[in-house]
Amino acid sequence: MPDTSFNPRRYAFLTAEWRWLAMLNYSMDPAVLEPFVPRGTTLDSWNGETLVSVVGFRFLRTRLLGAPLPMHRDFDEVNLRFYVRAISNGETRRGVVFIREIVPRRAIALVARLAYNEPYIALPMRSVTPPPRSFPLVDREPGPVEYAWRHGRRWNRLALETTGTPTIPEPGSQEDFITEHYWGYTRQRDGGTVEYQVDHPRWRVWQTREPRLECDVAALYGDQFVDALAAHPRSAFLAEGSSITVYAPRRL
């Protein structure tokens, strides 16, 4: 977990719950990602393998600067992300960079672009997930989970089914690598980079069967991602999620 000691310049920009994080992970040629790496960061890898993840999840009980967002508290997000490291304040920080983030409401996308310059777009979305009142699940399987978004005239989707019982990932495992990133890095319009912190406890994860990504990859992410995302996922799992806090960005 990152250092959460008091800092008078550190304040919560957004609080929410992230639930039912469906994560499909793919091997990627690092040369494809290099143009997207923000200044001051370097590509991270797991056992020498460069990974990207397509992640769908639920935002619940969202508050911006402590205030609830009428009509914008509960919604879906689907993103494509990869993993980086940065040296900041004398420590090595593991973080994520987003290629594209999809949400269903334009106001949400606008706030994220203005505050962080994150690559958000707004598209029609729908999902199949357990209801919020199902927490905590203990050892019960949540069943099928699906996130869908309409791009152009086509519905795209990410789907999986869980199996077994949830566990905290073993240190050094791929599940640990994917979920244990507590920083975000975003390239700015002037070429600089902002860093922001995300606090949450460690998540339990379920293994899955029949992971599926049905997506017009070229239209949404670019031709350079087609080969990787057309392959079978390197791994797929469902993270239970938790309450989270996203802190205000700062420039590196």
Summary of the structure (lengths in Angstrom):
residues: 252
radius of gyration: 17.2
end to end distance: 20.2
largest distance: 48.6
contacts: 773
relative contact order: 0.23
helix: 15%
strand: 52%
